[in-house]
């Protein structure tokens, strides 16, 4: 399938979401045929917004005012955008149908379509998945690769990727990156990637663009970027985690600090299966006061499922999960039997897609919502929450609608709400996704604060930089054949 080459252009591009400051300001940008561009910058600097603008979908995404010009020289070429939350791109009920959706709309059928689906799934490490596997029954990392396979299947002439590897383990990320670069090389596609973690892309790109408060502040080669960029917010190749400590301005409720070392939550032989297959084979875990458990393992092994079991979302298919007497009080020992209000008071859970848990109208209200619902709120909590937001670089957004925040900002908002809840157990699913070096430091400080004040933490993560700040490591192994062939 041959597609025309693409030339992307923006002139004087400015985007102002309703009720907020401009996210993009006077952007002038050209992306040449076959050019490979990496866009980076601090969390909330406008990277995702710029990709949506180049894809021509910005005005459909959120209400706001768009001025300037965006154009594509694609002709009949296909411009594809991978969103930061890949589950937003699921369009079919099964894996095979989801990947086939794009090529079918380009008029491809029969054996050619089947071959494209198989090749695309294999290129991103999903060749082991049956085509009739439910697309909604995948892990976050598998969902990210499925969305990418659907784009690669269309052999795009321009490929716009928003944090395409953020949910993947190291091996899966390397495989997916290779597939992306291979497609760009063979097809001559323009490739534009928005990402915080730069090292893996560095050998494959022609150009680096840095955004700051919606403006382009650097546009040059990787060599020039290495020589001249010294921003403390950028994860430049070779950059280590910030060593300087940061103090989180929140004094937790001492009532949630346990005087003994009894595990608050204990799970033995935990497993979970549905009609579509096994999501978690078997896991043992204990969450004691002050412990931070790093839940690691390859994409699709069941890390998110384990956290959801601990959070009371699911009833285990096998094994035993029980809460200590001090945590459950007069309630049953199994969290899945508790009412939602009781769960909220005892277990704070930040899911992999934190935007789906947002219900308040402003950022400040969202931080304080659990305290209100569980009867812990006092008027003194309002300035306390403001100081907490400042530590997590969200003080500029107190009055904003949380749904207007970037993905990285929404993740920090969910962490702020978990801290403010004063729940004795805190569960965080991939907390550092979408964070620059500065905001990463704030999340690390929040984890250290919770541990110092006796909270029990379980943190699912692929971030090797974060693991040293968690004192226990629990590796989840996938069901045989479920991860990759």
ABEGO torsion letter per residue (X at the ends): XBBBBBBBBBBGBBBBBBGBBBABBGBBBBBBBGBBBBBBEBBGAGAAAAAAAAAGAAAAABBEBBBEBBBBAAEABBBBBBBABAAAABABABAAAAAAAAAAAAGBBEAAAAAAAAAAAAAAGAAABBAABBAAABBAAAAAAAAAAAAAAAGBABBBBBGAAAABBAAAAAAAAAAAAAAAAAAGBBBBBBBABAAAAAAABABBBBBBGGBBABBBBAAAAAAABABAABBBBGBBBBABBBBBBBBBBAAABBABABBABBBBGBBBBBAAEBABABBBBBBBBGBBBBBBEBBGAGAAAAAAAAAGABBBABEBBBBBAAAAEABBABAAABBAAAAAAABBBBBABAAAABABABAAAAAAAAAAAAGABBAAAAAAAAAAAAAAGAAAAAABBAAABBAAAAAAAAAAAAAAAGBABBBBBGAABGBBAAAAAAAAAAAAAAAAAGBBBBBBBABAAAAAABABBBBBBBBBGAABX
